[in-house]
Amino acid sequence: VSFVKDSVVGSCPKIIYRIYKAKDECGNTSYCTQKITVADKAAPYIKCPADTVVSCLADVPAYNTARVYAKDNCGKVWVSFVKDSVVGSCPKIIYRIYKAKDECGNVSYCTQKITVEDKKAPYIKCPEDITVSCEENVPAYDITKVYAKDYCGDVWVSFVKDSAAGSCPKIIYRIYKAKDECGN
């Protein structure tokens, strides 16, 4: 008995036709064929980048399939970005989904959790201090004269209150508040 050859047909499943030959002392020969089916039904292994926490939405890294680890037991595997799903607002949770697909169409998914948590108070600058000669010359509060900036998004300015101290001179402390989207 001797091995003749393998013939391969297809890829998923891959069918191998293995041919053997039997020969007797008189030169008579017979052949038989063994059919071997290679059917990869195992999904590839996939591991996402580590979960992370960032301060602002602008700090969220772009998706990167090169940072995803994937391995298949039988051959090549391809990684692709599927989608980002956003839940909540403060904190905002982004679930980033990646997919690994092998040569036979088996797929696996992994999810990276990105938490966007703004804990930084906005910057606020009040109008310049002023001196007036009479109380009736004190200007009304004006939030448009207040400068405020947030590092991560929108900021709202509001007038809080005036509080006075002393009588001559009378000092008025005008308080403004800046509040960002996360309540800082």
C-alpha positions as protocol buffer text, in pm:
chain_id: "A"
residue {
  index: 1
  type: VAL
  ca { x: 0 y: 0 z: 0 }
}
residue {
  index: 2
  type: SER
  ca { x: 132 y: 346 z: -83 }
}
residue {
  index: 3
  type: PHE
  ca { x: 11 y: 703 z: -61 }
}
residue {
  index: 4
  type: VAL
  ca { x: -61 y: 861 z: -401 }
}
residue {
  index: 5
  type: LYS
  ca { x: -169 y: 1222 z: -339 }
}
residue {
  index: 6
  type: ASP
  ca { x: -402 y: 1467 z: -168 }
}
residue {
  index: 7
  type: SER
  ca { x: -643 y: 1679 z: -369 }
}
residue {
  index: 8
  type: VAL
  ca { x: -798 y: 1983 z: -198 }
}
residue {
  index: 9
  type: VAL
  ca { x: -1134 y: 2132 z: -288 }
}
residue {
  index: 10
  type: GLY
  ca { x: -1290 y: 2445 z: -135 }
}
residue {
  index: 11
  type: SER
  ca { x: -1191 y: 2638 z: 172 }
}
residue {
  index: 12
  type: CYS
  ca { x: -1478 y: 2629 z: 424 }
}
residue {
  index: 13
  type: PRO
  ca { x: -1532 y: 2349 z: 454 }
}
residue {
  index: 14
  type: LYS
  ca { x: -1207 y: 2231 z: 302 }
}
residue {
  index: 15
  type: ILE
  ca { x: -1235 y: 1879 z: 160 }
}
residue {
  index: 16
  type: ILE
  ca { x: -921 y: 1672 z: 117 }
}
residue {
  index: 17
  type: TYR
  ca { x: -941 y: 1368 z: -106 }
}
residue {
  index: 18
  type: ARG
  ca { x: -656 y: 1136 z: 1 }
}
residue {
  index: 19
  type: ILE
  ca { x: -576 y: 867 z: -253 }
}
residue {
  index: 20
  type: TYR
  ca { x: -404 y: 536 z: -168 }
}
residue {
  index: 21
  type: LYS
  ca { x: -283 y: 263 z: -405 }
}
residue {
  index: 22
  type: ALA
  ca { x: -257 y: -110 z: -337 }
}
residue {
  index: 23
  type: LYS
  ca { x: -35 y: -321 z: -564 }
}
residue {
  index: 24
  type: ASP
  ca { x: 16 y: -698 z: -553 }
}
residue {
  index: 25
  type: GLU
  ca { x: 315 y: -912 z: -660 }
}
residue {
  index: 26
  type: CYS
  ca { x: 179 y: -944 z: -1012 }
}
residue {
  index: 27
  type: GLY
  ca { x: 146 y: -568 z: -1066 }
}
residue {
  index: 28
  type: ASN
  ca { x: -232 y: -552 z: -1024 }
}
residue {
  index: 29
  type: THR
  ca { x: -338 y: -222 z: -866 }
}
residue {
  index: 30
  type: SER
  ca { x: -643 y: -85 z: -688 }
}
residue {
  index: 31
  type: TYR
  ca { x: -714 y: 262 z: -556 }
}
residue {
  index: 32
  type: CYS
  ca { x: -922 y: 395 z: -272 }
}
residue {
  index: 33
  type: THR
  ca { x: -1004 y: 751 z: -174 }
}
residue {
  index: 34
  type: GLN
  ca { x: -1048 y: 880 z: 178 }
}
residue {
  index: 35
  type: LYS
  ca { x: -1257 y: 1198 z: 216 }
}
residue {
  index: 36
  type: ILE
  ca { x: -1137 y: 1428 z: 496 }
}
residue {
  index: 37
  type: THR
  ca { x: -1359 y: 1729 z: 573 }
}
residue {
  index: 38
  type: VAL
  ca { x: -1201 y: 2020 z: 757 }
}
residue {
  index: 39
  type: ALA
  ca { x: -1488 y: 2228 z: 897 }
}
residue {
  index: 40
  type: ASP
  ca { x: -1376 y: 2506 z: 1129 }
}
residue {
  index: 41
  type: LYS
  ca { x: -1673 y: 2581 z: 1351 }
}
residue {
  index: 42
  type: ALA
  ca { x: -1476 y: 2742 z: 1633 }
}
residue {
  index: 43
  type: ALA
  ca { x: -1503 y: 3120 z: 1665 }
}
residue {
  index: 44
  type: PRO
  ca { x: -1176 y: 3313 z: 1689 }
}
residue {
  index: 45
  type: TYR
  ca { x: -1048 y: 3450 z: 2019 }
}
residue {
  index: 46
  type: ILE
  ca { x: -1068 y: 3828 z: 2056 }
}
residue {
  index: 47
  type: LYS
  ca { x: -952 y: 4064 z: 2331 }
}
residue {
  index: 48
  type: CYS
  ca { x: -1029 y: 4436 z: 2330 }
}
residue {
  index: 49
  type: PRO
  ca { x: -801 y: 4713 z: 2457 }
}
residue {
  index: 50
  type: ALA
  ca { x: -831 y: 4773 z: 2832 }
}
residue {
  index: 51
  type: ASP
  ca { x: -1122 y: 4978 z: 2964 }
}
residue {
  index: 52
  type: THR
  ca { x: -1029 y: 5342 z: 3016 }
}
residue {
  index: 53
  type: VAL
  ca { x: -1149 y: 5663 z: 3181 }
}
residue {
  index: 54
  type: VAL
  ca { x: -1103 y: 6006 z: 3022 }
}
residue {
  index: 55
  type: SER
  ca { x: -1203 y: 6355 z: 3133 }
}
residue {
  index: 56
  type: CYS
  ca { x: -1361 y: 6493 z: 2817 }
}
residue {
  index: 57
  type: LEU
  ca { x: -1531 y: 6360 z: 2507 }
}
residue {
  index: 58
  type: ALA
  ca { x: -1247 y: 6514 z: 2304 }
}
residue {
  index: 59
  type: ASP
  ca { x: -1005 y: 6284 z: 2490 }
}
residue {
  index: 60
  type: VAL
  ca { x: -1178 y: 5964 z: 2373 }
}
residue {
  index: 61
  type: PRO
  ca { x: -928 y: 5780 z: 2155 }
}
residue {
  index: 62
  type: ALA
  ca { x: -1027 y: 5691 z: 1800 }
}
residue {
  index: 63
  type: TYR
  ca { x: -1104 y: 5325 z: 1744 }
}
residue {
  index: 64
  type: ASN
  ca { x: -796 y: 5126 z: 1655 }
}
residue {
  index: 65
  type: THR
  ca { x: -823 y: 4767 z: 1530 }
}
residue {
  index: 66
  type: ALA
  ca { x: -445 y: 4731 z: 1561 }
}
residue {
  index: 67
  type: ARG
  ca { x: -482 y: 4742 z: 1941 }
}
residue {
  index: 68
  type: VAL
  ca { x: -726 y: 4449 z: 1938 }
}
residue {
  index: 69
  type: TYR
  ca { x: -575 y: 4102 z: 1989 }
}
residue {
  index: 70
  type: ALA
  ca { x: -733 y: 3823 z: 1784 }
}
residue {
  index: 71
  type: LYS
  ca { x: -626 y: 3467 z: 1714 }
}
residue {
  index: 72
  type: ASP
  ca { x: -785 y: 3176 z: 1532 }
}
residue {
  index: 73
  type: ASN
  ca { x: -720 y: 2807 z: 1582 }
}
residue {
  index: 74
  type: CYS
  ca { x: -714 y: 2728 z: 1209 }
}
residue {
  index: 75
  type: GLY
  ca { x: -589 y: 3023 z: 1011 }
}
residue {
  index: 76
  type: LYS
  ca { x: -623 y: 3391 z: 942 }
}
residue {
  index: 77
  type: VAL
  ca { x: -847 y: 3626 z: 1137 }
}
residue {
  index: 78
  type: TRP
  ca { x: -958 y: 3980 z: 1054 }
}
residue {
  index: 79
  type: VAL
  ca { x: -1056 y: 4245 z: 1308 }
}
residue {
  index: 80
  type: SER
  ca { x: -1302 y: 4523 z: 1236 }
}
residue {
  index: 81
  type: PHE
  ca { x: -1466 y: 4806 z: 1428 }
}
residue {
  index: 82
  type: VAL
  ca { x: -1842 y: 4753 z: 1468 }
}
residue {
  index: 83
  type: LYS
  ca { x: -1981 y: 5058 z: 1650 }
}
residue {
  index: 84
  type: ASP
  ca { x: -1979 y: 5284 z: 1955 }
}
residue {
  index: 85
  type: SER
  ca { x: -2286 y: 5282 z: 2179 }
}
residue {
  index: 86
  type: VAL
  ca { x: -2327 y: 5573 z: 2420 }
}
residue {
  index: 87
  type: VAL
  ca { x: -2514 y: 5548 z: 2750 }
}
residue {
  index: 88
  type: GLY
  ca { x: -2575 y: 5831 z: 2999 }
}
residue {
  index: 89
  type: SER
  ca { x: -2436 y: 6181 z: 3010 }
}
residue {
  index: 90
  type: CYS
  ca { x: -2236 y: 6238 z: 3331 }
}
residue {
  index: 91
  type: PRO
  ca { x: -2059 y: 6010 z: 3333 }
}
residue {
  index: 92
  type: LYS
  ca { x: -2099 y: 5917 z: 2969 }
}
residue {
  index: 93
  type: ILE
  ca { x: -2019 y: 5551 z: 2898 }
}
residue {
  index: 94
  type: ILE
  ca { x: -1908 y: 5451 z: 2550 }
}
residue {
  index: 95
  type: TYR
  ca { x: -1923 y: 5080 z: 2469 }
}
residue {
  index: 96
  type: ARG
  ca { x: -1688 y: 5024 z: 2174 }
}
residue {
  index: 97
  type: ILE
  ca { x: -1749 y: 4697 z: 1993 }
}
residue {
  index: 98
  type: TYR
  ca { x: -1497 y: 4511 z: 1777 }
}
residue {
  index: 99
  type: LYS
  ca { x: -1545 y: 4194 z: 1571 }
}
residue {
  index: 100
  type: ALA
  ca { x: -1303 y: 3914 z: 1477 }
}
residue {
  index: 101
  type: LYS
  ca { x: -1388 y: 3696 z: 1176 }
}
residue {
  index: 102
  type: ASP
  ca { x: -1198 y: 3390 z: 1059 }
}
residue {
  index: 103
  type: GLU
  ca { x: -1163 y: 3238 z: 711 }
}
residue {
  index: 104
  type: CYS
  ca { x: -1474 y: 3024 z: 761 }
}
residue {
  index: 105
  type: GLY
  ca { x: -1696 y: 3311 z: 867 }
}
residue {
  index: 106
  type: ASN
  ca { x: -1695 y: 3234 z: 1240 }
}
residue {
  index: 107
  type: VAL
  ca { x: -1716 y: 3555 z: 1444 }
}
residue {
  index: 108
  type: SER
  ca { x: -1648 y: 3676 z: 1796 }
}
residue {
  index: 109
  type: TYR
  ca { x: -1708 y: 4016 z: 1952 }
}
residue {
  index: 110
  type: CYS
  ca { x: -1547 y: 4210 z: 2234 }
}
residue {
  index: 111
  type: THR
  ca { x: -1645 y: 4535 z: 2401 }
}
residue {
  index: 112
  type: GLN
  ca { x: -1420 y: 4808 z: 2540 }
}
residue {
  index: 113
  type: LYS
  ca { x: -1574 y: 5038 z: 2802 }
}
residue {
  index: 114
  type: ILE
  ca { x: -1468 y: 5403 z: 2780 }
}
residue {
  index: 115
  type: THR
  ca { x: -1592 y: 5623 z: 3064 }
}
residue {
  index: 116
  type: VAL
  ca { x: -1604 y: 5999 z: 3003 }
}
residue {
  index: 117
  type: GLU
  ca { x: -1615 y: 6159 z: 3346 }
}
residue {
  index: 118
  type: ASP
  ca { x: -1578 y: 6536 z: 3370 }
}
residue {
  index: 119
  type: LYS
  ca { x: -1482 y: 6621 z: 3728 }
}
residue {
  index: 120
  type: LYS
  ca { x: -1316 y: 6953 z: 3650 }
}
residue {
  index: 121
  type: ALA
  ca { x: -1497 y: 7277 z: 3734 }
}
residue {
  index: 122
  type: PRO
  ca { x: -1526 y: 7536 z: 3457 }
}
residue {
  index: 123
  type: TYR
  ca { x: -1311 y: 7848 z: 3455 }
}
residue {
  index: 124
  type: ILE
  ca { x: -1491 y: 8173 z: 3541 }
}
residue {
  index: 125
  type: LYS
  ca { x: -1369 y: 8534 z: 3541 }
}
residue {
  index: 126
  type: CYS
  ca { x: -1589 y: 8810 z: 3680 }
}
residue {
  index: 127
  type: PRO
  ca { x: -1602 y: 9165 z: 3541 }
}
residue {
  index: 128
  type: GLU
  ca { x: -1333 y: 9400 z: 3673 }
}
residue {
  index: 129
  type: ASP
  ca { x: -1387 y: 9559 z: 4013 }
}
residue {
  index: 130
  type: ILE
  ca { x: -1531 y: 9911 z: 3993 }
}
residue {
  index: 131
  type: THR
  ca { x: -1582 y: 10210 z: 4226 }
}
residue {
  index: 132
  type: VAL
  ca { x: -1890 y: 10430 z: 4203 }
}
residue {
  index: 133
  type: SER
  ca { x: -1972 y: 10746 z: 4398 }
}
residue {
  index: 134
  type: CYS
  ca { x: -2337 y: 10669 z: 4478 }
}
residue {
  index: 135
  type: GLU
  ca { x: -2534 y: 10352 z: 4533 }
}
residue {
  index: 136
  type: GLU
  ca { x: -2774 y: 10439 z: 4251 }
}
residue {
  index: 137
  type: ASN
  ca { x: -2474 y: 10426 z: 4013 }
}
residue {
  index: 138
  type: VAL
  ca { x: -2419 y: 10056 z: 4084 }
}
residue {
  index: 139
  type: PRO
  ca { x: -2482 y: 9879 z: 3754 }
}
residue {
  index: 140
  type: ALA
  ca { x: -2728 y: 9590 z: 3733 }
}
residue {
  index: 141
  type: TYR
  ca { x: -2577 y: 9247 z: 3715 }
}
residue {
  index: 142
  type: ASP
  ca { x: -2491 y: 9139 z: 3361 }
}
residue {
  index: 143
  type: ILE
  ca { x: -2395 y: 8776 z: 3290 }
}
residue {
  index: 144
  type: THR
  ca { x: -2277 y: 8875 z: 2941 }
}
residue {
  index: 145
  type: LYS
  ca { x: -1981 y: 9053 z: 3106 }
}
residue {
  index: 146
  type: VAL
  ca { x: -1870 y: 8729 z: 3275 }
}
residue {
  index: 147
  type: TYR
  ca { x: -1618 y: 8511 z: 3094 }
}
residue {
  index: 148
  type: ALA
  ca { x: -1658 y: 8136 z: 3147 }
}
residue {
  index: 149
  type: LYS
  ca { x: -1504 y: 7841 z: 2972 }
}
residue {
  index: 150
  type: ASP
  ca { x: -1534 y: 7468 z: 3025 }
}
residue {
  index: 151
  type: TYR
  ca { x: -1268 y: 7221 z: 2927 }
}
residue {
  index: 152
  type: CYS
  ca { x: -1514 y: 6960 z: 2805 }
}
residue {
  index: 153
  type: GLY
  ca { x: -1822 y: 7128 z: 2666 }
}
residue {
  index: 154
  type: ASP
  ca { x: -2087 y: 7389 z: 2726 }
}
residue {
  index: 155
  type: VAL
  ca { x: -2095 y: 7617 z: 3030 }
}
residue {
  index: 156
  type: TRP
  ca { x: -2377 y: 7830 z: 3166 }
}
residue {
  index: 157
  type: VAL
  ca { x: -2335 y: 8148 z: 3369 }
}
residue {
  index: 158
  type: SER
  ca { x: -2589 y: 8269 z: 3620 }
}
residue {
  index: 159
  type: PHE
  ca { x: -2616 y: 8551 z: 3872 }
}
residue {
  index: 160
  type: VAL
  ca { x: -2620 y: 8422 z: 4231 }
}
residue {
  index: 161
  type: LYS
  ca { x: -2656 y: 8725 z: 4455 }
}
residue {
  index: 162
  type: ASP
  ca { x: -2521 y: 9058 z: 4576 }
}
residue {
  index: 163
  type: SER
  ca { x: -2406 y: 9082 z: 4935 }
}
residue {
  index: 164
  type: ALA
  ca { x: -2303 y: 9408 z: 5100 }
}
residue {
  index: 165
  type: ALA
  ca { x: -2059 y: 9484 z: 5377 }
}
residue {
  index: 166
  type: GLY
  ca { x: -2002 y: 9811 z: 5563 }
}
residue {
  index: 167
  type: SER
  ca { x: -2171 y: 10144 z: 5512 }
}
residue {
  index: 168
  type: CYS
  ca { x: -1906 y: 10398 z: 5417 }
}
residue {
  index: 169
  type: PRO
  ca { x: -1755 y: 10275 z: 5205 }
}
residue {
  index: 170
  type: LYS
  ca { x: -2021 y: 10019 z: 5121 }
}
residue {
  index: 171
  type: ILE
  ca { x: -1874 y: 9719 z: 4940 }
}
residue {
  index: 172
  type: ILE
  ca { x: -2099 y: 9504 z: 4725 }
}
residue {
  index: 173
  type: TYR
  ca { x: -1983 y: 9156 z: 4646 }
}
residue {
  index: 174
  type: ARG
  ca { x: -2154 y: 9035 z: 4330 }
}
residue {
  index: 175
  type: ILE
  ca { x: -2143 y: 8656 z: 4290 }
}
residue {
  index: 176
  type: TYR
  ca { x: -2177 y: 8474 z: 3961 }
}
residue {
  index: 177
  type: LYS
  ca { x: -2174 y: 8100 z: 3900 }
}
residue {
  index: 178
  type: ALA
  ca { x: -2049 y: 7896 z: 3605 }
}
residue {
  index: 179
  type: LYS
  ca { x: -2187 y: 7543 z: 3568 }
}
residue {
  index: 180
  type: ASP
  ca { x: -2089 y: 7284 z: 3308 }
}
residue {
  index: 181
  type: GLU
  ca { x: -2287 y: 6996 z: 3158 }
}
residue {
  index: 182
  type: CYS
  ca { x: -2183 y: 6761 z: 3437 }
}
residue {
  index: 183
  type: GLY
  ca { x: -2281 y: 6992 z: 3718 }
}
residue {
  index: 184
  type: ASN
  ca { x: -1929 y: 7111 z: 3803 }
}
